[in-house]
Amino acid sequence: MSRDSAVRADRCSEPAPGAALDREKLFAARLHAARVRPYLATALFALNPVESRRTPTMAVDRHWRCYVSPAFVAATPLEELAAVWVHEVSHLLRDHHGRGDRLARERGLTSSGDRLRMNIAADCEINDDAYGDGLVRPKGAVDPEYLRLPEGQLMEQYLDGISLGPLTDALVWLDCGSGADGLDRQWDLGPDGAHGLSEQERDAVRFRVARGITGRPGDTPQGWRRWAEEAFHPPQPWRELLGAAVRSAASGPGAGQDYSYGRPSRRSASVPGAVLPSLRRRPPRVSVIVDTSGSVSDEELGSALLEVAAITRAVGGRRDLVTVYSCDAAARVVHPLCEAEGMHLVGGGGTDLRRGFTLALRASQRPDVVVILTDGQTRWPAERPSCRTVVGLFPRERRRGWSEDDPDRVPAGPPDWARVVTIG
């Protein structure tokens, strides 16, 4: 029997008739998990365990119940069981059930195979930096390296690179429950069942965990620091609009397409002895033009930096695909993005964002999307640019009777060809 087969057999084994759940071992494992991951302690102790003989291993639902197989607890060493506690609570903290629901609606993912791919993608997001430092790796844990995918990505990006085949055949037993992909299971107690948390209680747990992480950022992996930042600055409609524009640009004809041998073409089967490349899409290139004129406040520039970080996540964390320009009356390229918090935005004079458009569109690698973060007090290009344009508009009170020479003048607004949303 192979290692993967043995893992599946252990995971799916049935308890002896009448065998009870070893709660003492289960709770000792949770205590160990809280000791080695203290920033997750609040969430770990908020999970309510429910004994279930229909659950293959351990699984969670969106109401913060943890369904536990007695056979799995009996067969799993305490240190591994602690790691599974951390893994399952990570699904809930990172809202994999809500994100799975959105993915299912947007992409029409309805089959059981699609949900398995979501579960695998969610596991990859968690497992790429979850273990070590006192937390052992459970047997059979799937990570990006096993699937030949890059580390540090989100569930949504991993899902694009996962297809059911030889590498995933050994993972058919995997089921972390509806808390991992949003699809209700037969064993779920539902919203009216006992031992669940209300929506307000769930939000309170997330806030306390995020506050603990941001208070001691050096003690946590990058993935958790990224999550905590989003918990304090939840996604706004502006970011959803940007994500829609980026996805639309990425799906346009010819946008971000290139041939790759990383995944051979299916046509290779018709040409014996040859390996043909497949046509792959890359995330789109984004140019961000930040209005740094004197009419934009320091607080708004700080908000702009948060939006730049969100834009980077929208293109799969590929910082090399995001270029930032600061622009007042002149345009200056800041850098192909490294860290938003280390970025210096230069400016302070008048505003003419047309110079930013010119610099971005003349770059050696033209953008697929141009994003403008501005208060709108600027002149705009007379013609529509050759790529999609999204304008994040800092709100201004509009008054009548202002002269053209007034530095606080508010123009009519961005042109009709730009998609506009107010930031605030």
C-alpha positions as CSV (number, residue, x, y, z in Angstrom):
1,M,0.0,0.0,0.0
2,S,1.4,3.4,-0.9
3,R,1.8,6.2,1.6
4,D,-1.2,8.1,0.2
5,S,-3.3,5.0,0.2
6,A,-2.4,4.4,3.8
7,V,-3.3,7.9,4.7
8,R,-6.7,7.5,3.1
9,A,-7.3,4.3,4.9
10,D,-6.4,5.8,8.3
11,R,-8.6,8.8,7.6
12,C,-11.6,6.9,6.5
13,S,-11.5,4.1,9.0
14,E,-14.5,3.4,11.2
15,P,-14.3,3.3,15.0
16,A,-14.9,0.1,16.9
17,P,-18.6,-0.3,17.7
18,G,-19.5,1.9,20.7
19,A,-16.1,3.6,20.8
20,A,-16.5,7.1,22.3
21,L,-14.7,10.2,21.3
22,D,-11.5,10.7,23.4
23,R,-12.3,14.3,24.5
24,E,-9.4,14.4,26.9
25,K,-6.9,13.8,24.0
26,L,-8.8,16.2,21.7
27,F,-8.8,19.0,24.3
28,A,-5.1,18.4,25.1
29,A,-4.3,18.8,21.5
30,R,-6.2,22.1,21.3
31,L,-4.3,23.3,24.3
32,H,-1.0,22.4,22.7
33,A,-2.1,24.3,19.5
34,A,-2.9,27.4,21.6
35,R,0.5,27.2,23.2
36,V,2.5,27.1,20.0
37,R,0.1,29.5,18.1
38,P,-1.0,31.9,20.9
39,Y,-2.4,34.5,18.4
40,L,-5.0,31.8,17.4
41,A,-6.0,30.9,21.0
42,T,-9.2,33.0,21.0
43,A,-10.4,31.3,17.8
44,L,-9.3,27.8,18.9
45,F,-11.3,28.0,22.1
46,A,-14.3,29.5,20.3
47,L,-14.6,26.3,18.2
48,N,-17.3,24.0,19.6
49,P,-16.4,20.3,19.0
50,V,-19.3,18.0,17.9
51,E,-18.8,14.2,17.8
52,S,-19.7,12.9,14.3
53,R,-19.2,9.4,12.9
54,R,-20.0,10.6,9.4
55,T,-17.0,13.0,9.3
56,P,-13.9,11.5,7.7
57,T,-11.4,13.4,10.0
58,M,-12.2,16.8,11.4
59,A,-14.4,19.3,9.6
60,V,-15.9,22.7,10.4
61,D,-19.1,24.6,9.3
62,R,-19.6,28.3,9.0
63,H,-21.2,28.5,12.4
64,W,-17.9,27.5,14.1
65,R,-18.7,24.0,15.0
66,C,-15.9,21.4,14.6
67,Y,-17.2,17.9,13.7
68,V,-14.8,15.3,15.0
69,S,-14.5,11.6,14.0
70,P,-13.7,9.4,17.1
71,A,-11.7,7.0,14.9
72,F,-9.5,9.9,13.6
73,V,-8.8,11.2,17.1
74,A,-7.9,7.7,18.3
75,A,-5.5,7.1,15.3
76,T,-3.8,10.5,15.2
77,P,-0.8,11.5,17.5
78,L,-1.6,14.4,19.8
79,E,1.0,16.7,18.1
80,E,-0.6,16.1,14.7
81,L,-4.1,16.6,16.1
82,A,-3.0,20.0,17.4
83,A,-1.9,20.9,13.8
84,V,-5.3,19.8,12.5
85,W,-7.0,22.1,15.1
86,V,-5.0,25.0,13.7
87,H,-5.8,24.0,10.1
88,E,-9.5,23.8,10.6
89,V,-9.8,27.1,12.5
90,S,-7.8,28.8,9.8
91,H,-10.5,27.9,7.3
92,L,-13.0,29.8,9.4
93,L,-10.8,32.8,10.2
94,R,-10.0,33.3,6.5
95,D,-13.7,33.0,5.5
96,H,-13.1,30.2,3.0
97,H,-16.8,29.3,3.2
98,G,-17.9,32.8,2.1
99,R,-15.2,33.0,-0.5
100,G,-16.1,29.6,-1.8
101,D,-19.8,30.7,-2.2
102,R,-18.7,33.7,-4.2
103,L,-16.4,31.6,-6.4
104,A,-19.3,29.1,-7.0
105,R,-21.6,31.9,-8.1
106,E,-19.1,33.8,-10.3
107,R,-17.7,30.7,-12.0
108,G,-20.6,28.3,-12.0
109,L,-18.8,25.8,-9.8
110,T,-21.5,23.3,-8.8
111,S,-20.1,19.8,-9.1
112,S,-18.5,17.8,-6.2
113,G,-15.2,17.9,-8.1
114,D,-15.3,21.7,-8.1
115,R,-15.8,21.7,-4.4
116,L,-12.9,19.3,-3.9
117,R,-10.7,21.7,-5.9
118,M,-11.9,24.5,-3.7
119,N,-11.0,22.5,-0.6
120,I,-7.6,21.7,-2.0
121,A,-7.0,25.4,-2.9
122,A,-8.0,26.6,0.5
123,D,-5.7,24.0,2.1
124,C,-2.8,25.3,-0.1
125,E,-3.4,28.8,1.2
126,I,-3.2,27.6,4.8
127,N,-0.5,25.0,4.6
128,D,2.2,26.8,2.7
129,D,3.4,28.5,6.0
130,A,1.4,26.8,8.7
131,Y,3.8,24.3,10.2
132,G,7.1,24.3,12.0
133,D,7.9,26.3,15.1
134,G,6.3,23.7,17.4
135,L,3.6,22.6,15.0
136,V,4.2,19.3,13.2
137,R,2.9,18.6,9.8
138,P,0.0,16.2,9.7
139,K,0.3,13.1,7.4
140,G,-1.3,13.7,4.0
141,A,-1.4,17.5,4.4
142,V,-1.6,19.0,0.9
143,D,0.6,22.1,0.1
144,P,1.5,24.1,-3.1
145,E,4.8,22.2,-3.5
146,Y,3.0,18.9,-3.8
147,L,0.9,20.3,-6.6
148,R,3.8,22.1,-8.2
149,L,2.3,25.5,-7.5
150,P,4.0,28.6,-6.1
151,E,3.7,29.5,-2.4
152,G,2.2,32.6,-0.9
153,Q,-1.0,32.7,-3.0
154,L,-4.6,32.9,-2.1
155,M,-7.3,30.3,-2.5
156,E,-8.7,32.0,-5.6
157,Q,-5.3,32.0,-7.3
158,Y,-4.6,28.4,-6.4
159,L,-7.9,27.3,-7.7
160,D,-7.0,28.5,-11.2
161,G,-3.9,26.1,-11.2
162,I,-5.7,23.0,-9.8
163,S,-7.3,20.4,-12.0
164,L,-8.4,16.9,-11.0
165,G,-5.9,14.3,-12.2
166,P,-3.0,12.1,-11.1
167,L,-1.8,14.6,-8.5
168,T,-5.2,14.9,-6.9
169,D,-6.3,11.3,-7.0
170,A,-4.8,10.7,-3.6
171,L,-6.8,13.6,-2.1
172,V,-10.4,12.3,-2.8
173,W,-10.8,11.6,1.0
174,L,-10.2,15.3,1.7
175,D,-13.2,17.0,3.3
176,C,-12.7,19.9,5.7
177,G,-16.5,20.5,5.7
178,S,-18.7,23.4,4.6
179,G,-16.4,25.8,6.5
180,A,-13.8,25.2,3.8
181,D,-15.9,25.6,0.6
182,G,-19.4,26.8,1.5
183,L,-21.3,23.6,0.5
184,D,-23.4,22.2,3.3
185,R,-22.7,18.6,4.4
186,Q,-25.1,15.9,5.7
187,W,-23.6,16.2,9.2
188,D,-24.0,19.9,9.5
189,L,-26.4,21.0,12.3
190,G,-27.4,24.2,10.3
191,P,-28.0,27.7,11.5
192,D,-30.6,26.7,14.1
193,G,-28.5,23.9,15.6
194,A,-26.8,23.9,19.0
195,H,-23.2,24.9,19.7
196,G,-22.9,27.5,16.9
197,L,-21.8,31.1,17.1
198,S,-23.8,34.1,15.9
199,E,-22.5,36.3,13.2
200,Q,-21.6,39.0,15.8
201,E,-19.7,36.5,17.9
202,R,-17.8,35.2,14.8
203,D,-16.8,38.8,13.9
204,A,-15.7,39.4,17.5
205,V,-13.4,36.4,17.4
206,R,-11.8,37.5,14.1
207,F,-11.3,41.0,15.4
208,R,-9.5,39.7,18.6
209,V,-7.3,37.4,16.6
210,A,-6.4,40.1,14.1
211,R,-5.6,42.5,16.9
212,G,-3.3,40.0,18.5
213,I,-1.5,39.4,15.2
214,T,-1.0,43.1,14.4
215,G,0.2,43.7,18.0
216,R,3.1,41.3,17.5
217,P,3.7,41.1,13.7
218,G,7.1,39.6,14.0
219,D,5.7,36.4,15.5
220,T,3.4,35.5,12.7
221,P,3.8,34.3,9.1
222,Q,3.3,36.6,6.2
223,G,-0.1,34.9,5.3
224,W,-1.5,35.7,8.7
225,R,-0.2,39.3,8.7
226,R,-1.9,39.8,5.3
227,W,-5.1,38.4,6.7
228,A,-5.0,40.6,9.8
229,E,-4.6,43.7,7.7
230,E,-7.7,42.8,5.7
231,A,-9.6,42.1,8.9
232,F,-9.0,45.7,10.1
233,H,-9.6,47.1,6.7
234,P,-12.4,44.9,5.2
235,P,-12.9,44.9,1.4
236,Q,-14.9,47.9,0.2
237,P,-17.1,48.1,-2.9
238,W,-14.2,49.9,-4.6
239,R,-12.0,46.9,-4.2
240,E,-14.7,44.6,-5.5
241,L,-15.1,46.9,-8.6
242,L,-11.3,46.8,-9.1
243,G,-11.3,43.0,-8.9
244,A,-14.1,42.9,-11.5
245,A,-12.2,45.2,-13.8
246,V,-9.0,43.2,-13.4
247,R,-10.8,39.9,-14.1
248,S,-12.5,41.4,-17.1
249,A,-9.1,42.6,-18.5
250,A,-7.6,39.2,-17.8
251,S,-10.3,37.4,-19.8
252,G,-10.2,39.7,-22.8
253,P,-8.9,38.4,-26.1
254,G,-5.1,38.1,-26.1
255,A,-4.7,39.8,-22.6
256,G,-1.9,38.2,-20.6
257,Q,-1.6,35.1,-22.8
258,D,1.6,33.2,-23.3
259,Y,2.7,29.6,-24.1
260,S,4.1,27.5,-21.2
261,Y,5.6,24.1,-20.8
262,G,4.6,24.1,-17.1
263,R,1.5,22.3,-18.1
264,P,1.7,20.5,-21.4
265,S,-1.1,20.9,-24.0
266,R,-3.7,18.2,-24.2
267,R,-2.9,18.0,-27.9
268,S,0.4,16.3,-27.0
269,A,-1.5,13.0,-26.9
270,S,-2.1,13.3,-30.6
271,V,1.6,13.8,-31.4
272,P,3.5,10.8,-29.9
273,G,7.0,11.6,-28.7
274,A,6.4,15.4,-28.6
275,V,5.5,17.7,-25.7
276,L,3.5,20.7,-26.8
277,P,3.1,23.9,-24.7
278,S,-0.3,25.1,-23.6
279,L,-1.6,28.6,-23.8
280,R,-1.7,30.1,-20.3
281,R,-3.0,33.3,-19.0
282,R,-1.0,35.5,-16.6
283,P,-2.6,38.1,-14.3
284,P,-2.9,41.4,-16.0
285,R,-0.4,44.3,-15.7
286,V,-1.8,47.2,-13.7
287,S,-0.5,50.8,-13.6
288,V,-1.6,52.8,-10.6
289,I,-1.5,56.6,-10.8
290,V,-1.7,58.3,-7.4
291,D,-2.7,61.9,-7.3
292,T,-0.1,63.5,-4.9
293,S,-1.1,67.2,-5.5
294,G,-1.6,69.6,-2.7
295,S,-5.4,69.1,-2.6
296,V,-5.0,65.4,-1.6
297,S,-4.6,65.0,2.2
298,D,-2.0,62.9,4.0
299,E,-4.9,60.7,5.2
300,E,-6.1,60.1,1.7
301,L,-2.5,59.3,0.6
302,G,-2.4,56.7,3.4
303,S,-5.7,55.3,2.1
304,A,-4.2,55.2,-1.4
305,L,-1.4,53.0,-0.1
306,L,-3.9,50.5,1.3
307,E,-5.6,50.4,-2.1
308,V,-2.3,49.7,-3.8
309,A,-1.9,46.7,-1.5
310,A,-5.4,45.5,-2.4
311,I,-4.6,45.9,-6.1
312,T,-1.5,43.7,-5.7
313,R,-3.7,41.0,-4.1
314,A,-6.2,41.3,-7.0
315,V,-3.5,40.3,-9.4
316,G,-2.5,37.2,-7.4
317,G,0.2,38.9,-5.3
318,R,2.4,39.4,-8.4
319,R,4.1,42.7,-7.4
320,D,6.1,42.6,-10.6
321,L,2.9,43.2,-12.5
322,V,2.0,46.4,-10.6
323,T,3.7,49.7,-11.3
324,V,2.9,52.9,-9.3
325,Y,3.2,56.5,-10.4
326,S,3.0,59.6,-8.3
327,C,1.6,62.5,-10.2
328,D,0.9,66.1,-9.5
329,A,1.7,68.5,-12.4
330,A,4.4,66.0,-13.4
331,A,4.5,62.2,-13.4
332,R,7.1,60.2,-11.6
333,V,7.4,56.4,-11.6
334,V,7.7,55.2,-8.0
335,H,8.8,51.6,-8.6
336,P,7.5,48.2,-9.8
337,L,5.8,47.5,-6.5
338,C,7.8,46.1,-3.6
339,E,6.1,46.9,-0.3
340,A,3.2,49.4,-0.1
341,E,4.2,50.5,3.4
342,G,7.7,51.4,2.2
343,M,6.6,53.5,-0.8
344,H,7.4,57.2,-1.0
345,L,4.8,59.2,-2.9
346,V,6.3,62.5,-4.2
347,G,4.3,65.6,-5.1
348,G,2.5,68.5,-3.6
349,G,1.9,70.9,-6.5
350,G,-0.9,71.2,-9.0
351,T,-2.5,68.4,-10.8
352,D,-2.4,67.1,-14.4
353,L,-3.0,63.4,-14.5
354,R,-2.7,63.4,-18.3
355,R,1.1,63.2,-17.7
356,G,0.6,60.0,-15.6
357,F,-1.5,58.5,-18.4
358,T,1.2,59.3,-20.9
359,L,4.0,57.8,-18.8
360,A,2.1,54.6,-18.1
361,L,1.0,54.0,-21.7
362,R,4.5,54.6,-23.0
363,A,6.0,52.0,-20.7
364,S,7.9,49.1,-22.4
365,Q,5.3,46.7,-21.0
366,R,1.9,48.4,-21.5
367,P,-0.7,47.9,-18.8
368,D,-3.9,46.0,-19.2
369,V,-5.6,48.2,-16.6
370,V,-4.9,51.8,-15.4
371,V,-6.1,52.7,-11.9
372,I,-6.3,56.3,-10.9
373,L,-6.5,57.4,-7.2
374,T,-7.5,61.1,-7.2
375,D,-9.8,63.8,-5.8
376,G,-10.8,64.5,-9.4
377,Q,-9.3,68.1,-9.6
378,T,-7.4,67.5,-12.8
379,R,-7.6,67.5,-16.5
380,W,-8.3,64.2,-18.2
381,P,-7.1,62.8,-21.6
382,A,-9.2,64.0,-24.5
383,E,-9.4,60.4,-25.9
384,R,-10.2,57.1,-24.3
385,P,-7.0,55.2,-23.5
386,S,-6.3,51.9,-25.1
387,C,-6.8,49.9,-21.9
388,R,-9.4,49.7,-19.2
389,T,-9.5,52.6,-16.7
390,V,-10.8,52.6,-13.2
391,V,-11.0,55.8,-11.1
392,G,-11.0,55.7,-7.3
393,L,-12.4,59.1,-6.3
394,F,-11.7,60.8,-3.0
395,P,-14.9,62.6,-2.1
396,R,-15.1,66.4,-2.2
397,E,-18.0,68.8,-1.4
398,R,-19.1,70.5,-4.6
399,R,-19.8,74.2,-4.3
400,R,-21.2,76.6,-6.9
401,G,-19.5,79.8,-8.0
402,W,-15.9,78.6,-7.8
403,S,-13.5,80.2,-10.3
404,E,-11.2,78.4,-12.7
405,D,-8.2,79.8,-10.7
406,D,-9.4,78.5,-7.4
407,P,-7.0,75.7,-6.2
408,D,-9.9,74.0,-4.5
409,R,-12.1,73.9,-7.6
410,V,-13.9,70.6,-8.2
411,P,-14.3,69.8,-11.9
412,A,-17.4,68.1,-13.2
413,G,-15.8,64.6,-12.7
414,P,-14.0,61.9,-14.6
415,P,-14.9,61.2,-18.3
416,D,-17.6,58.7,-19.2
417,W,-15.2,56.1,-20.4
418,A,-13.8,55.5,-16.9
419,R,-15.3,53.3,-14.3
420,V,-15.7,55.5,-11.2
421,V,-16.3,54.6,-7.6
422,T,-15.9,56.8,-4.5
423,I,-13.3,55.8,-1.9
424,G,-14.3,56.4,1.7
